[in-house]
Amino acid sequence: MEEKTERGNGINFELPSLVFMGTPDFAVPALQKLAASGANIKLVVTQPDRPKGRGKKLSPPPVKVMSEKLNLPLYQPERIKQPGAIEKIGSLRAECVALVAYGQLLPQEFLDIFPLGTLNAHASLLPRYRGAAPIQRAILSGDTKTGVSIMLLDAGMDTGPVLSQRDVEILEEDTSGTLHDKLAQMGADLLCETLKKWRAGLVQPRPQDDSLATFAPPVKKDELRLAWRLPASRLVNTIRAFDPWPGAFALYRGKRLKCFKASLPKWEVDGKPGEILGRTEKGLMIMGGDGKVLAIGDMQLEGQRRVSADEFLRGHLLPPGSFLE
């Protein structure tokens, strides 16, 4: 009803012609939403196929898989700055770029091509968590709220003016996996809405306050090791932040034991950091560094599949009083 009224006032709410740029699973809902909404997608640009797995077999990025299902033209340059890439994309004369987790910084000469600019969907409430791992960093920090920002890209790292934002509560049971899926869909919807309003001239860019900026650098391997001297809440957040991938871990008999489905049960008991206290319906109970207990619901020993803590304990000895390293 609202759109009919606005159309009656002479406002055109059609999507602009665009080039879509994105690579991982997070970008797929946005591509699907734009295609389903009738966008004139002149080209999909994604990263080249990369070797994956033990056999190092070339695997296509998720956006490529979806673009082929949608029968959209595809381009996979190694770098946007490589000879001919900018010219090829610019020759399509699209009004703008819709970008979601493409994976490269774009040069200003590329951004200057498009009359409506490059609109980027970022998985945080900017200027909070600029960078590559905003979902994991929000959970690691114990935040109770995050969201999606649609920003007008500039040559910096997530520094451009914000066009729109939408927030969502981070639930106690949320992991990076569940939050990823919520934000991917939210970002798809908000990107589509914002593109229409931006083209219609109904959006005013809002500069970011750099003094409030925080950063979300890529996850490092040494962040995955559980340090039992830390408070139980911090350990739980670490496990949630890296669930389902790459998995926070401790050592069990010299092998990596990934831990998942962590929570803070209401247990009052004495123990030392890393000490096994027993098991309940919540999982394996372990003492944190602040004298509080955390529960681990799922576990995965190196080379094996992920199982419930109860199933794991049926085949492995972790009696009360023993320790995970």
N, C-alpha and C positions, 0 to 999 in steps of 0.2 A: 504493500500500500504506500509506503514511504517513497519507494523508487518511482511509482507512477506519478505522485505529486511533484517530485523533483523534475521528472521528465516534462511534466506539464509546465514547469517554470523555465523550460528551455535548457536544463542541465543535461549533458550527455554523460551517462554513466557506463559507457562501454570501456572494456579493457584496452589499453594501448597495444600496438604491435610491439613485440618484444623478442629478445634473445634470452633464453633461460640458461643459467650457468649454475651447476651444482654437481656433486659427486657421490656422497655417501647416502645411506638409508634415510638420514634426517631430511634430505632434500626431496625425496620421492613424493611425499604427500603434496608438496607445493606444486610439483610438475603435474601430478594427477588433477589437482584442483583447478589449475589454470586451463588445462586441456578440457576438462569437463565443463568449464565456464565459457568455453568458446573463444579463448584467447587466440590471437593470430601469432603463434609461436614460429618465428621464421627459422630458428635454429636452436638446437640444444648443444651446449658446449660442456664437456666433462673431461676428467683426467683420462690418460691412456690406460689400457688394461695393464694390470700389474701381476707379477708372480705371487702366488699365495700357497700356503700349506706346505707339507713336507715335500711334495713333489715339485713345488715351485711352478705349478701350472698357471699360465696366464688366465686371469679372471677379470671379467668386465666389472666396472663400478656399477652400483645399483641404479644410478640415473641412466646409464646406457641401456641397461636391461629394460627399464620402464619406457624409455624413449622409443626403443624398437617395438615394444608392445603397442605403443600409441602411434606408430608409423610416422614419427617425426624425424626431420633431417638432423644428422648428428655430426659433430666435429670434435676430435680428440687431440688437440695440439699438446706437445710436451710442455711448452711454455707459451704464454700469451705474447711474450716479447720475441718469440722466434720469427724469422723473416716470413712475411706474408700473412701471419695470423690476424693482426689488427686490421689489415686491409680487407681480408676475406670477410670478417665479421662486420666491419663498417660498411661494406658494399651492400649489405642487405637493407640498409636505411630503416632499421627498427627505431621506434620512438624511445625505447628504454631497454635496460637489462634488468631482469629479475634474477637475483643471485641468492643462493642458499648453500652455504658450506662448500664453496667451490674448491678452496684449498690453495689459492695463490693470491698474493697481493697484486692488484691491477694498477698499471702505470697511469698517470694522469692523462697522457695522450690518448689512451683507450677510453677513459671516463668522459673525455670531452666530446666524443663522437655523438653521443645520444642526447637529443633535445630534452628529454625528461630525466636524464641521468641514469644511474644504476641504483636500484632499490635492493637493499640487503636485509634478509631476515636473520636476526641474531638471537641466540637462545639465552638472553639475560635482559634485565632491566638496565640498559645503559644509562650512565657510564659505568655501572657496576659490571665487573667481569668481562672486560675487553680481552679478546684472545681466543685460543684454540679449544679450551676445555671449560666452558662456563657452567655446564651442567654438573660436572664432577666437583668443581670448586665451590659451587653453591652448597652442595651436600656436605662436603668436607668442612665447610665453615659453620655448619649447623644452622643455615638460614631456614626460615619458615615460609619464605615467599620468594618466588622468582617469576619469570615471564618471558615474553618475546618482544623484541624491539624491531621495528622496520625503520631503517635509517637510509639516508642518502649517502652513498659511499663516496669517500674521498681517498687520497693516496695513503692515508695513515692506517693504523690497525684499529678498526672499529671506532674511529674518532669523528665521523661525519654527523651532521645534524639529524635528529630523530624526527620521524614523521608520525609515528603512532606506536603505542605500547599496550600490552595486555598482560595482566598478572595472573598467577595461579599459586595456590597454597602448596607447599611441600609437606606432604603427610609423613608421619613417623615411619610408615611402612614403605615409602617411596625409595626406589633405588635409581641409579643413573639410567637403568633400562626403562623403568616405568615412566620416569620424568622425561626422558628422551622422546618417548612415544606421544606423551601429552603435548609437549612443546612443538613437536614436528607438525601435528595436526593443527594446533593453535596458530603456529606460524604460517601454515598454508592458508588458513582462513583469513588471517589478518593481512597477509601480503596481497591476497586477491582484493580484499576490501579497500586497502590503501592505494593500490594501483588505480582503481577506478576513481577514487576521490582526488588523488594527485593529478590525474589527467584532467579532471573536471575543475581543477583550481580551488579545491575546497580544503586543502591541507597546508598548514603553515609550518615550515621546518623550524625545529627548536634546537639551537646549539647546545651541545653537551657542556656541562660544568666540569672542566678537566680537574678541578680541585677535589672532586668527589670520585674520581676514577679509581677503580681497582682492576686487577689484572688476573687473567686465567691462563697461565702458561701450560704447554703440553705436559701431560703426566709423565713423570720420570720413574724408571724401574725401582729406584730405591724408596719411592713413596709407597710401594705395594707391600713391603715387609711390615707386618704387625709388630709394634714395639709395646710390649705388655706393661711397661712403666707408665704409659700414657693413661689418662682417665678413661673409664669405661665408655663414656659418651663419645669421646674422640675415636676410640677403636670402632665403635658401632658405625659412626659416620664414615670412617675409612672403608669399612666393609661395604656399606651401602653405596658409596661413591664409585666403587670399582666392581659392582655387581650389575650385569653378568660378566663384564669384560673390563680389564684383563684379569681381575680377581685379586683381592688382597690375600696374603698368605702368611702362614707360620711354617716352621719345620717340624716334621714328625719322623723320627728315626732317620734324619738326614734328607728326607724328601719334602718337596713343597706340598703343603696342604692348604689349598685355597678354601676360604671361608665365605659363606654367603648367608643371607636371610638373618641378619643380626638384629637384636633387640635388647632393651634394658628391662629385665624382669625385676619385680619387687622382692628381691632376696636380701636378707641380712645375715651375713656369715663372715667369719674370719678366714683369711688366706693371704697368700703372697701373689704378686703380679705374675700372671701366666699360669697359675695353678688350676688344675681341673677340680671342680667342686662336685660334680655329679651331672645328672641329666634329668630334664623334665619334659613336658609336652612342648616346651619352647625350643628344646635342643640341648646342646652341650653347654654347661655352665662354667664360665672361666672368670677368674678374678682380674679386674683391671688394676691400674696403678694407683687409683685413688681409693681403694678399698670397696669399690662398688662392683657389681657383677654384670657381665654381659652374657647373652645367650647366642649361640650359633646354630641356626636351624638346618643349614645344608653345608656339605663339605665335598671336596674333590681332591683326592690324592693324585699326585703327579702320574700321568699316564693312564688314569682311570676316568670314569664318568662322574658327574655330579650326582650325589645321593643325599637323602636326608641324614641328619646326624644320627638318628636311631639306627638306620641301616648301616651306616659307617661303623658304628660302635659294636654292631653284631659281628663284624669281621676283624676289628682291630682293637688292641688293648689301649685304653686310655682311662685307667682307674682313677678314682678320687685320690688326690695327693700327688699325682704325676703332673708333668709340666709340658707345655708346648714351647718350643724355642722361638 
